[in-house]
């Protein structure tokens, strides 16, 4: 019996928002993180704590992403991460 288990396209949320290649790459990166890891995130952490938790920030304080047109700093990372947590139902 076929089932329709369509997974939301987290890489392009929020829908209707113009996105460049970096926006999509950042969202794709977050999509690959486990629910368990994402659930550990604490909004009250300092930027340095977030960088340590993520483990993928470069020495210049930008996220290490492939296929990007621009750098992603901690402010953008946190904003997109917190939206992503809501989209995935990890945050209410």
C-alpha positions in Angstrom: 0.0 0.0 0.0 1.7 3.3 -1.1 2.0 6.0 1.4 2.6 9.7 0.8 5.5 10.7 3.1 6.5 13.9 1.5 9.3 15.5 3.4 9.2 19.3 3.5 11.8 21.1 1.4 13.7 22.6 4.3 16.4 23.9 1.9 13.9 26.4 0.5 12.0 27.5 3.6 10.5 29.9 4.2 8.7 29.6 0.9 8.5 32.7 -1.3 11.7 34.1 0.1 14.3 35.0 -2.5 17.4 32.9 -1.9 20.9 32.8 -3.3 23.1 29.8 -3.5 24.5 30.4 0.0 21.0 30.5 1.5 20.2 27.1 0.1 23.6 25.7 1.1 23.1 26.8 4.7 19.7 25.3 4.9 20.9 22.1 3.3 23.7 22.0 5.9 21.1 22.3 8.7 18.9 19.6 7.1 21.7 17.1 7.5 22.0 17.7 11.3 20.2 15.2 13.4 17.2 16.1 15.5 19.1 15.0 18.6 22.0 17.4 17.8 19.7 20.3 16.9 17.6 19.8 20.1 20.8 20.5 22.2 20.9 24.1 20.8 20.3 26.7 23.5 19.2 30.2 22.4 21.0 31.7 25.4 24.4 30.4 24.4 27.1 32.9 23.5 28.3 33.0 19.9 31.4 31.1 20.9 29.3 28.4 22.5 27.2 28.1 19.3 30.4 27.8 17.2 31.7 25.1 19.5 28.4 23.2 19.4 28.3 23.4 15.7 32.0 22.7 15.2 32.1 23.9 11.6 33.1 27.6 11.9 36.4 28.8 10.5 39.0 30.9 12.3 37.5 34.0 10.6 34.3 33.3 12.5 32.3 32.3 9.4 30.6 29.0 8.7 32.5 26.6 6.5 30.2 25.8 3.6 30.8 24.6 0.1 29.2 26.1 -2.9 28.5 29.6 -1.4 28.7 33.0 -2.9 29.2 34.8 0.4 30.2 34.2 4.0 27.7 33.2 6.7 28.4 34.8 10.0 27.1 33.7 13.4 24.2 36.2 13.4 22.8 34.9 10.1 23.6 31.3 11.2 21.6 31.7 14.4 18.6 33.3 12.7 18.4 30.6 10.0 19.0 27.9 12.6 16.2 29.1 14.9 13.8 29.2 11.9 14.9 25.7 10.9 14.3 24.4 14.4 10.7 25.7 14.2 10.2 24.3 10.7 11.3 20.9 11.8 9.1 21.0 14.9 12.1 20.8 17.3 11.1 24.2 18.7 7.5 25.2 19.3 
